[in-house]
């Protein structure tokens, strides 16, 4: 059974179309990275998928059950973590989860809450007031409340956007544990995290879906190899000539480093790049070949779709 089915989903605000004809299917026990530039329509789409915003048109089904705005019948099928979750700061972590458990009328809630606190590594802080929690701890508590009803689908909107590196690592570790047991859809603009936890990718721009693919297929279909080079001095003077070389698809510069997308392996086998740098009188400190990461592909795809 498909975990998430979205068909022709559209949302208009007056004359402005925030989401246009969005259609995709996500299979069970997959993690989907939902990507797009700022203002692409990610949050609007997510709010419709979890029933918080009424679509102008289109259909949504979670675990085979239709999601309708204002209808709570599908609520037990999914958990939702908004971009900026709110808590009662005067409550402790365990009190807050008890409150949420009562909303779902859960039985044997004490064991369930203890298991969740252990899962999100908050057992030691369970009796501390939430107002004393770090941002990372609050996000992990938010994940615990989102899965307290054992949902089939977990939807998260920018779960690590406001976190420091330690908080991000902690939340990603929780997501990696959860992906074994449920389907997860998460929006994020931190693309390195997508490489770490996601199986599939959906990219939207200006409200329209431009790519839906597994990460493996995406890298196969869109990837070209990348040379990363560091020089003794600033390579700005050679970029214009480098871009004219038939083997260089794209060039990016950062300080004394260049990232060069190349067309084929012959560039490496025939040392074309190194010969070019030698002829240009640019001593090389470091030279390496890599496959593109999701961030490289994301930028490349958006540029191609302009």
Residue pairs with C-beta under 8 A, 6 or more apart in sequence:
1 28
1 63
1 64
2 25
2 26
2 27
2 28
2 61
2 64
3 26
3 27
3 28
3 29
3 30
3 62
3 63
3 152
3 153
3 183
4 24
4 25
4 26
4 32
4 49
4 60
4 61
4 62
4 153
4 183
4 185
5 25
5 26
5 59
5 60
5 61
6 22
6 23
6 24
6 25
6 45
6 49
6 58
6 59
6 60
7 23
7 58
7 59
7 60
8 21
8 22
8 23
8 57
8 58
8 59
9 19
9 21
9 22
9 23
9 45
9 48
9 49
9 55
9 57
9 58
9 59
9 60
10 17
10 19
10 20
10 21
10 22
10 55
10 56
10 57
10 58
11 17
11 18
11 19
11 41
11 44
11 45
11 48
11 53
11 55
11 56
11 207
12 18
12 56
17 207
18 41
18 44
18 207
19 41
19 44
19 45
19 48
19 204
19 207
20 206
20 207
20 208
21 58
21 208
21 209
22 41
22 45
22 58
22 204
22 207
22 208
22 209
23 209
24 202
24 209
24 212
26 32
26 183
26 185
26 200
27 183
28 152
28 183
29 179
29 180
29 181
29 182
29 183
30 183
30 184
30 199
30 200
31 175
31 179
31 183
31 184
31 185
31 186
31 197
31 198
31 199
31 200
32 183
32 184
32 185
32 186
32 198
32 199
32 200
32 201
32 202
33 186
33 187
33 188
33 194
33 197
33 198
33 200
33 201
33 202
33 215
33 294
34 42
34 45
34 46
34 185
34 186
34 187
34 188
34 202
34 204
35 42
35 187
35 188
35 189
35 191
35 194
35 201
35 202
35 203
35 204
35 298
36 42
36 187
36 203
36 204
36 205
37 205
37 302
38 189
40 204
40 205
40 206
40 207
41 204
41 206
41 207
42 157
42 187
42 204
43 83
43 157
43 187
44 53
44 207
45 204
46 155
46 157
46 185
46 187
47 53
48 54
48 55
48 58
48 60
48 69
49 60
49 62
49 67
49 155
49 185
50 67
50 78
50 80
50 155
51 60
51 67
51 68
51 69
51 70
51 71
51 74
51 75
52 69
52 80
53 69
54 69
54 70
55 69
59 66
60 66
60 67
61 67
62 74
62 77
62 78
62 152
62 153
63 77
63 152
63 153
65 73
65 74
65 77
66 74
67 74
68 74
76 104
76 149
76 151
77 151
77 152
77 153
78 151
78 152
78 153
78 154
78 155
79 145
79 146
79 147
79 148
79 149
79 151
79 153
79 154
79 155
80 146
80 154
80 155
80 156
81 139
81 142
81 143
81 146
81 154
81 155
81 156
81 157
81 159
82 157
83 157
83 158
83 161
84 162
85 138
85 139
85 142
87 96
87 130
87 138
87 141
87 142
88 96
88 99
88 130
89 129
89 130
89 131
90 129
90 130
90 131
91 99
91 129
91 130
92 126
92 127
92 128
92 129
92 130
93 117
93 122
93 125
93 126
93 127
93 128
93 130
93 133
93 141
94 113
94 117
94 126
94 127
96 130
96 141
96 145
97 113
97 116
97 117
97 141
97 144
97 145
97 148
98 109
98 113
100 145
100 148
101 109
101 112
101 113
101 148
102 109
104 148
104 149
106 112
106 148
106 149
112 148
113 148
114 123
116 144
116 147
116 148
117 123
117 126
117 144
119 144
119 174
119 177
120 140
120 141
120 143
120 144
120 174
121 140
121 170
121 174
122 137
122 140
122 141
122 144
125 133
125 137
130 138
130 141
133 141
134 167
135 162
135 163
135 164
135 167
136 163
136 164
136 166
136 167
136 168
136 170
136 171
139 159
139 160
139 163
139 167
139 171
140 170
140 171
140 174
142 159
143 154
143 156
143 159
143 171
143 174
143 175
143 178
146 154
146 156
147 154
147 178
147 182
151 182
152 182
152 183
153 182
153 183
153 184
153 185
154 178
154 182
154 183
154 184
154 185
155 184
155 185
155 186
156 184
156 185
156 186
156 187
157 186
157 187
158 187
158 188
158 189
159 171
159 175
159 186
159 188
160 167
160 168
160 171
160 172
160 188
160 190
160 193
161 188
161 189
161 190
163 171
168 190
168 193
172 193
172 196
172 197
175 184
175 186
175 197
176 196
176 197
178 184
179 197
179 199
186 197
186 198
188 194
191 293
191 294
191 295
191 298
192 293
192 294
192 295
194 201
194 215
194 294
195 215
195 293
195 294
198 215
198 294
199 214
199 215
200 212
200 213
200 214
200 215
201 211
201 212
201 213
201 214
201 215
201 218
201 294
202 209
202 211
202 212
203 209
203 210
203 211
203 212
203 298
203 301
203 302
204 210
205 302
205 305
210 301
210 302
210 305
211 218
211 301
213 221
215 294
218 294
218 297
219 291
219 292
219 297
222 292
222 297
222 300
222 301
223 291
223 292
223 297
224 249
224 261
224 262
224 263
224 292
225 261
225 262
225 265
225 268
225 289
225 290
225 291
225 292
226 259
226 260
226 261
226 262
226 289
226 290
226 291
226 292
226 296
227 258
227 259
227 260
227 262
227 267
227 268
227 273
227 287
227 288
227 289
228 257
228 258
228 259
228 260
228 286
228 287
228 288
228 289
228 290
229 235
229 257
229 258
229 260
229 273
229 277
229 284
229 286
229 287
229 288
230 256
230 257
230 284
230 285
230 286
230 287
231 256
231 257
231 258
231 277
231 282
231 283
231 284
231 285
232 256
232 282
232 283
232 284
232 285
233 256
233 282
233 283
234 255
234 256
235 253
235 256
235 258
235 282
236 253
238 277
238 280
238 282
239 251
239 253
239 258
241 280
242 248
242 251
242 258
242 260
242 276
243 251
245 272
245 276
246 263
247 262
247 263
247 264
247 266
247 267
247 272
247 273
248 260
248 261
248 262
248 263
249 261
249 262
249 263
250 260
250 261
250 300
251 258
251 259
251 260
251 261
252 258
252 259
252 260
253 259
256 285
260 273
261 292
261 300
262 268
262 273
266 272
267 273
268 289
273 287
274 284
274 287
277 284
292 300
